[in-house]
Amino acid sequence: MEQDRIDEKVAGRFLEVRQQIAEAAKRSGRSENAVRLVAVTKYADCESGIVQAFLKTGCRDFGESRPQRLLEKMDFFGPEQVSGPPVRWHMIGPLQRNKIRRILNRVALIHSVDSLKLIEAIQRIMEEETEMIAAEQEKKQSENFAFRIPDQVSVLLEVNISGDLNKQGFEASDLLKQLPQLLSFPRVRVCGLMGMGGLESSMDEVRRQFASLRMLRDEIHRRLGADCPIQELSMGMSHDFVVAIEEGATIVRVGSALYA
């Protein structure tokens, strides 16, 4: 059967990637469990059998770069369709402010917050949705209002570590200047940083870029002390996740290496 072939291929690739993660984590003085693998599914259609194969491996973290595709897969692989532990969906691509409202109540982590204005928009929309729900409940129009949002949404701050002009994200110096304000929004939990290696960079250059993101996080820790909420480092994709882990990544976003 075709699905059996896909299952076997994905399971083999998944095992290989997990082994690479374990070895790279060990080289960085950490355990395999210190690194979360997010399977990127942007090239996998809902009915292709690929996400189904990932689920059979035990994978429960999935990443999408477009809100519409994210919503489609959230619906297709919802709790009614997937048994076992819940699936966690990650928004890993650029997020336009007019798309925020559609995903806030369902996404586990937004990796791509690249400006103060975007955080301000998330905070505003969270407040608006809370007020809307409260108004509906007060009117008793619906005792089980369908739209629910968490008390906070978890995000990562995207940093342009490569200097590429076509890449989005904070400059490191600007992020440090804006940090008190970025952390001041009660409905937005900033829990880490995200960065991507340069498309034209050599692997040595990519390593230095990843190291710079780790050092930026460490500088934030020195400034904020023991209560610093910024812990996660999301960096590394199919071609460079091993280097990213060696330089401290806690989250890697891997797509084609898992199934192409």
N, C-alpha and C positions, 0 to 999 in steps of 0.2 A: 504493500500500500504506500501511496505517496507520503501520507503523514508519518508513517513509520520511518521512511527514509529521512524526512526532515528532522524528526525527533532524534534519530541516531547522529546526524551531522551536527545539530545544535548541541546535543549533549557532549559530543566529543570536543567541539570548540570551546564550550563552556568550561569543561574540565581543564583544558589547556590554559585558558585565560586565568582561571582560579589558581592554577599552579604557578603561573607567572606572577600573579599578585602575591602569593605566599612567599615566593623566593625574593621578590623585590622588597616586600615588607620586612623580611628577616634581615636583608642587607641594610635596611634603615633602622634596625634595632627595634622593630615592632612586630606584632603578631598579624596574621592574615585578617583576623577579625577587626583590626583597627582601620581597615579600608573597606568602604562600601562600594560595591559594583552596581552601577546604574546601566542597565541594558538599553541602548538607544534604539528605538523602534521606528524612526521616521521613514525608513525604506521598506517597512514590513506592513502590508495591508492587514486589516483585521482578520480576513479569512485566508491568509496565506499559509497559516499553520505555524509560523515562526514564533509569534508570541505564545501560542499554545505550547510549543516545545519548550520555551523558556520557563513557563509555569511548571512544567513537569520536572525541570531540574531543581525547582525550589526557589528560583529567582522571583523576587517580589518588588524590586525597584526598577521602574521603567522611565525613560526620558523621551520627551517629544519637544521639538523646536518650534512648532506652530500651534497656537491655541485651538484652532479648529480640529486639527488631527488629534490633539490631546483629548478634546471632548469626545470625539468619535470613539477613541479607544477606551476612554473611561466608561462610556455607555456600553460598549460591546463586551468589555471585560469587567463588568460591575460585580458587586458582592453576590448577586443572585446567580451569576454565571460561573464564578470562580470559587471553588471550595478551598478550605485551608486558610492560612494567614491572609490578612487583607493585602491588596496590591497598593503600593505607594507610587504615585505618579509625580514626576519632576518636570517642571517647565524649564528647559535648558536653553531655549533660543531667545532672541530679542522680544521684549514684551511692550507692545504699544499701549498707551494709557486707555484707549478706547476698548481694549480687549480684557482689561483687568477684571471687570465685574463678572465675566462669564466663568472664570476659573477659580475665584477665591475660595469658594466653599468646598473645593474638591482636591486641590493640589497639595501635595505634601511639602514641597520645597520649590521656591522660585530661585533659580541659579543666576539670573541675568538682570539684577537690579543695577542699572548703570548710571543713575543720577539721583540727586536729591528730589527733583520734581517727580520722579516715578514713585519714590517712597511717600511723598506728600499725597500723591493721587491714590495710592493704596490705602493710606490712613483715612482719607476722606471717604472713599467708597465703602470701607469697612464700617465707618460711622453711619453713612447713609443707609446701608443695608440693615444695620441693627435698628435704626430708628424706624425703618419701614416695617420690619417684622414686629416691633413693639406696637406700632400703630394698628397693624392688622389684628394682632391678638387682642388689643384693647377693644377693638370694634367687634370682637368675637366672630369675625367673618370666617376664621379658620382656626380650629383648635390644634390642628396638626399642619402648620404652615410648611410647605414643601422646601423652601429655601432656607438652609441653615449655614451659618458661617461660624468658624471657630473664634475664640476670644482674640487670638493672634494669628497672623500668617507668618511663616518662617521664610526668610530670604537670605541670599548671599549677595554681597556687593561685588560686581564685576569690575576687575581692574585690567587696564590695558597694559599688560606686562611686556608685550612685544614691541610696542611703539608703532605698530602698523596703523597707517592713516585710515584704513577701511575697517578697523576694529573699534567696537564700542567699549565704553568703560571709563572708570575714574583714572586719572593720573594719581600715582601714589601720594604725591605731595598734597594734591587737592583733597584726597580722601582723608588724610590726617588732619587737615585744617577743618574739614566739615564733620569730622567724626562725632563730636558732641551732639550736633544737630541730627545726624543720621541715626543716632541711638536714642533719640528723645521721643520717638513716636510710640505710644503705648500699645497700639494694635499691630505693630510691625516688629517682629523679632529678628534682628540681624544676628545670624549665628555663624557667619564665616565669610570667606572670600572665594571668588572664582576667577580663574584666568586661563587663557589659551596661548599656546606657543605660536610663534609667527609662522605663517605659511611658507615663507621663503627662508626660514632660519635653519641653520645646521643643527644637528642634535646637541652639539656642545652649547650652542646659543640658546636652544630651548631649555637645556638644563639650567643655565644661568637665569633664564626668565622665570622658571619655576622656583628656583632658589630665592629669587627676589620677592616672590609672593610670600614664601614662608618667612622670610626676614621681615616683611611688612607686617605679617600677623604677629610675629614675635615683638616687634616694636610697639604694636597696639597693646599687647599684653603688658609690656613694661610700663606703658602710660596708664593703663586702667587697673592693673593689679589683679588680685586673685579672682575678682568677680567678673572678669572680662567675658562677655558672652560670645566673642568671636573665636570659635574653635575649629570649624571645618575649613578645609582647603579642597575645593573642587577644581582639579586640574588633571589633564591627561585624557587623551582619546585613543582610538585604536592604534595609531602609529607611535604614540609616545607615552602611553600610560605607565610603562615600566620605569622610565626616567622620572615621571611625575611622582610615583610612589617612593622612589629612592630619595626624592627631594622633599618628601613630607606629605604628599596628598592623602587626604582621608576619604575622598570620593573620586572615583574615576568614571568617565562616561564613555562606554565602549559600544560600538555598533558593528561595523563590518567585520571586525576580528572575531565576532561571535557567530556569524552566520553567512558571510559572503563567500 
